[in-house]
Each structure stands twice: as structure tokens, then as C-alpha cells.
Amino acid sequence: MLEKINYALFALLNATPASPQWAIEMAIFIAKDLILIVPLLVVTLWLWGPAQRQMVFKLMLALTISLTVSWAIGHLYPHDRPFVAGVGYNFLHHAADDSFPSDHGTVSFTFALAFLFWHRLWSGALLMAIAAAIAWSRVYLGVHWPLDMVGGLLAGMCGCLGAALIWHTFGPALYHQLQ
């Protein structure tokens, strides 16, 4: 049943040769380059001052956990990319490795959720919109299935929850030692 939903959503979202070239080019920019906001904001937060550095520590902890969860899920439930399975159209060169869950989705959703939970609502909402755009673009271009992005969102949620639990228990002491 999930596979049918995945295929149906992919068919709705995937670009075709008849799609406008400007839409494909915009999606390529979003899919490849918008993720660079993550390291830029991490550096900005770090340089902003000591109060923001705790956010960076929590964020790095959440990213580490979410990427570990993503890696484990990917090894337990490997799934071919759409173009490997011969489904739809592909407009972005990508290695023919497993697609589930999406690393781009995991990183961008973890980052957005971390800002929603630990920073400001408006910044988290903006980053969630960016993460959704990244997710859309990678499906639109044919390198991911929609459920790959849902998997990235769920891995991000696990990462933020795990980071919150670890931070609550060990964070202040660990942060103080690292200063």
C-alpha cells in the first residue's frame, strides 16, 4: 500500500520533458545549492556569540543522531532511486545508490525542526519551508521518492528528540567543559 502511494505521489510531482525549463533549472538550484544554508547558518550562529553556541551544539547533536538513524534505516530498508527502477524522468545527475531515507531531507528537516524547537518559531517555519522546497525539488527532478523525504523528516524528528533528551541530561555540563 505504501509503495502504491509512493508511486502515485511521484507521478504527480515528477517533472516531464514537457515541464518548463525554468522550473527544472529552479528545482536544480534548490536541490543542489539551497542545502548550503545549513553550514552558513551554523557558522553564523557560532560567530554570533556564546548564547547561540548552545544552539549549535544541540543542532550538531541532532544532526549526528538523525544521520545515524537515517544510515541505519537505509541499511535495513534499502530502496532504489526512481531512475534506477526505471520510473519517471530524471533531470539531476545522481549516483545510483539507495534513496531511502533522503540525506538531503534528513539534514534539512533536522535543521528546520531544531530551529522550530530551540530557536524562534518564525526562523523554524522559514527553514521548514526551505526543507519542503528541497524535498519537492528532489522528487520533481526524479532522484527521490516522496516517502524518501518523509523518512528524512522522521529521522530528523528522531534526531531532535534524541538530542533534547541527551541535552537535558548531559548538555549543560558538557557545554561548560567544552568552553
C-alpha positions as CSV (number, residue, x, y, z in Angstrom):
1,M,0.0,0.0,0.0
2,L,2.8,2.5,0.9
3,E,4.5,1.6,-2.4
4,K,1.4,2.5,-4.3
5,I,1.1,5.8,-2.5
6,N,4.8,6.4,-3.2
7,Y,4.3,5.7,-6.9
8,A,1.1,7.8,-7.2
9,L,2.7,10.8,-5.4
10,F,5.8,10.5,-7.5
11,A,3.8,10.5,-10.7
12,L,2.1,13.7,-9.6
13,L,5.3,15.5,-8.6
14,N,7.9,14.3,-11.1
15,A,8.8,16.7,-13.9
16,T,8.4,15.5,-17.5
17,P,10.2,16.6,-20.7
18,A,7.2,19.0,-21.2
19,S,7.9,20.8,-17.9
20,P,9.1,24.4,-18.3
21,Q,12.9,24.7,-18.5
22,W,12.9,27.5,-15.9
23,A,11.1,25.2,-13.4
24,I,13.6,22.5,-13.9
25,E,16.5,24.9,-13.5
26,M,15.0,26.4,-10.4
27,A,14.5,22.9,-9.0
28,I,18.1,22.0,-9.7
29,F,19.3,25.1,-7.8
30,I,17.0,24.3,-4.9
31,A,18.0,20.6,-4.9
32,K,21.8,21.2,-5.1
33,D,22.5,24.5,-3.6
34,L,19.9,25.5,-1.1
35,I,21.2,22.9,1.4
36,L,24.3,25.2,1.8
37,I,22.2,27.3,4.1
38,V,22.9,24.7,6.8
39,P,26.7,25.3,7.2
40,L,26.3,29.0,6.6
41,L,23.8,29.3,9.5
42,V,25.9,27.1,11.7
43,V,28.9,29.3,11.2
44,T,26.8,32.5,11.7
45,L,25.3,31.2,14.9
46,W,28.7,30.2,16.2
47,L,30.1,33.6,15.5
48,W,27.0,35.3,16.9
49,G,28.1,34.7,20.4
50,P,28.1,32.3,23.4
51,A,24.3,32.2,23.7
52,Q,23.9,30.9,20.2
53,R,26.7,28.3,20.6
54,Q,24.5,26.1,22.7
55,M,22.1,26.0,19.8
56,V,25.0,24.9,17.6
57,F,25.9,22.1,20.0
58,K,22.2,20.9,20.1
59,L,22.0,21.1,16.3
60,M,25.2,19.2,15.8
61,L,24.0,16.5,18.2
62,A,20.6,16.3,16.5
63,L,22.3,16.1,13.1
64,T,24.6,13.3,14.3
65,I,21.7,11.3,15.7
66,S,19.4,11.9,12.7
67,L,22.1,10.9,10.2
68,T,22.9,7.8,12.2
69,V,19.2,6.9,12.3
70,S,19.0,7.6,8.5
71,W,22.0,5.4,7.8
72,A,20.6,2.5,9.9
73,I,17.2,2.7,8.3
74,G,18.8,2.8,4.8
75,H,20.7,-0.4,5.6
76,L,17.6,-2.1,7.0
77,Y,15.2,-1.0,4.2
78,P,17.2,-0.3,1.0
79,H,15.2,1.2,-1.8
80,D,16.2,2.0,-5.4
81,R,16.0,5.5,-6.7
82,P,13.2,6.2,-9.2
83,F,15.6,6.4,-12.2
84,V,17.2,3.1,-11.1
85,A,13.8,1.5,-11.0
86,G,13.1,2.9,-14.5
87,V,10.2,5.1,-13.2
88,G,9.6,8.7,-14.3
89,Y,12.1,11.2,-15.6
90,N,15.4,12.2,-14.1
91,F,16.8,15.7,-14.5
92,L,19.6,15.7,-12.0
93,H,22.7,13.5,-12.2
94,H,23.0,11.4,-9.1
95,A,24.8,8.2,-8.1
96,A,22.6,5.1,-8.4
97,D,22.7,4.3,-4.7
98,D,19.8,3.7,-2.3
99,S,17.4,6.6,-1.8
100,F,15.6,5.9,1.5
101,P,15.7,7.9,3.5
102,S,17.0,11.0,1.8
103,D,20.2,12.5,3.3
104,H,19.2,16.0,2.0
105,G,15.8,15.5,3.5
106,T,17.3,14.3,6.8
107,V,19.7,17.3,7.1
108,S,17.3,20.0,6.0
109,F,14.4,18.7,8.1
110,T,16.6,18.2,11.2
111,F,17.9,21.7,10.8
112,A,14.4,23.2,10.4
113,L,13.0,21.2,13.4
114,A,15.9,22.2,15.6
115,F,15.1,25.9,14.9
116,L,11.4,25.3,15.5
117,F,12.1,23.6,18.8
118,W,15.1,25.5,20.2
119,H,15.3,28.9,18.4
120,R,12.5,31.1,17.1
121,L,9.2,29.9,15.6
122,W,9.5,32.2,12.6
123,S,13.0,31.0,11.8
124,G,12.0,27.4,12.2
125,A,8.9,27.9,10.0
126,L,11.1,29.6,7.3
127,L,13.6,26.7,7.4
128,M,10.7,24.2,7.3
129,A,9.5,25.9,4.1
130,I,13.1,25.6,2.7
131,A,13.3,22.0,3.7
132,A,9.9,21.3,2.0
133,A,11.2,23.0,-1.2
134,I,14.4,20.9,-1.1
135,A,12.2,17.8,-0.7
136,W,9.9,18.8,-3.5
137,S,12.8,19.6,-5.9
138,R,14.5,16.3,-5.4
139,V,11.2,14.4,-6.1
140,Y,10.4,16.8,-9.0
141,L,13.8,16.1,-10.6
142,G,13.4,12.3,-10.2
143,V,16.2,11.4,-7.7
144,H,13.9,10.6,-4.8
145,W,10.6,9.1,-4.0
146,P,8.2,11.2,-1.8
147,L,8.5,8.7,1.0
148,D,12.3,9.2,1.0
149,M,11.5,12.7,2.2
150,V,9.0,11.5,4.8
151,G,11.8,9.2,6.0
152,G,14.2,12.2,6.2
153,L,11.6,14.1,8.2
154,L,11.1,11.2,10.6
155,A,14.9,10.7,11.0
156,G,15.1,14.5,11.8
157,M,12.4,14.2,14.4
158,C,14.3,11.2,16.0
159,G,17.5,13.3,15.9
160,C,15.9,16.3,17.6
161,L,14.1,14.2,20.2
162,G,17.3,12.3,21.0
163,A,19.3,15.5,21.2
164,A,16.8,17.0,23.5
165,L,16.9,14.0,25.8
166,I,20.7,13.9,25.8
167,W,21.0,17.7,26.3
168,H,18.6,17.7,29.2
169,T,20.7,15.1,30.9
170,F,24.3,15.9,30.0
171,G,24.2,19.2,27.9
172,P,24.9,21.9,30.4
173,A,27.8,20.1,32.0
174,L,29.2,19.0,28.6
175,Y,28.8,22.5,27.2
176,H,30.6,24.0,30.2
177,Q,33.5,21.6,29.8
178,L,33.9,22.4,26.2
179,Q,34.0,26.2,26.8
